[in-house]
């Protein structure tokens, strides 16, 4: 019997970028798991927040796209992506999860029901415990296809790891021409209702470099990408005690450079929640080092060793710096070579410096602090 996954993965694996990957995977999946509309989006592997690119098929949510993500972060919902990312099975259907009572979820009551949605199938695309993408498939009442079946949920769950692995590979920063004109950090302020009220010129410059995608008009005279809105909403959710995550997201510009967006809710008079301040700025050297490590699937310990190797530090010196044995260093090196598909230290350094933008390296005494605890 032919494995149904073969109808999805070979086509998707030929994709040249993440957006094409979503398009190919969606087309292949639709033949096996019928759906009427879909949302595919990349996610920041550290925080799980949405980032570019995003593919919205059949405009199932219409102008409610912003409201969909607002509900995701600010309302009590069944199957939030944050929980699904930690679940044993990274996919689930809404009707099955609610005992055929989808109205238990605020998302369904407020948004999906009005769009004629009958059921929603969600999945987190994850590999090595990190989410690299989020998927929502929708079936409408008019389609007559009924709720998503357990075998259809299982089939989508089977795609999680291979599709996440492809997304992870696309996150590897490419070497670009030296950036001599990066603007300073940009700032956008959002009021308590989520409306953008202020912006500086640096933020406008950063926004002009972001890829196309769902965006919404603002009183500032420009459209704000859904990814920034999602980061601001996360900051509000943290301030309200609905979430304990991090309102931080990375996004790649049309020039191939990486930006960091981070937001926090300020405190107003009497201790009441004030506006949300969102900062968007170029990724630092430490950010890029971690991004490259995540894109290759390196653990924090493997990143530490890779950084030392790139500085020309010997095995013995690496072991002494990290307080581990030389034998352990060599074992880690074997794993690093396998993940980066090289066979020597020279090839490893050449790949990181020639094929990718490897940033200036910190001093050995700072490496452990930058990478966090080892795994």
ABEGO torsion letter per residue (X at the ends): XBBAAAAAAAAAAABABAAAAAAAAAAAAAAABBBABBBBBBBBAAAGBBBOBBBBBGGAAEAAAAAAAAAAAABBBBGBAAAAAABABABBBAAAAAGGBAAABAAAAAAAAAAGBABBBBBBBBBGGBBABBBBBBBBAAAGAEBBBAAAAAAAAAAAAAAAAAAAAAABBBBBBBBAABBBBBBBBBBAAGBBABBBAAAAAAAAABBBEBBBBBAAGBBBBAAAAAAAAAAAAAAAGABABBBBBBBBBAAGBBBBBBBBBBBBBGGBBBBBBBBBBBBBAAAAAAAAAAAAGBBAAAAAAAAAAAAGBBAAAAAAAAGBBAAAAAAAAAAAAAAAGBABAAAAAAAAAAABBBBBBBBAAAAAAAAEBBX
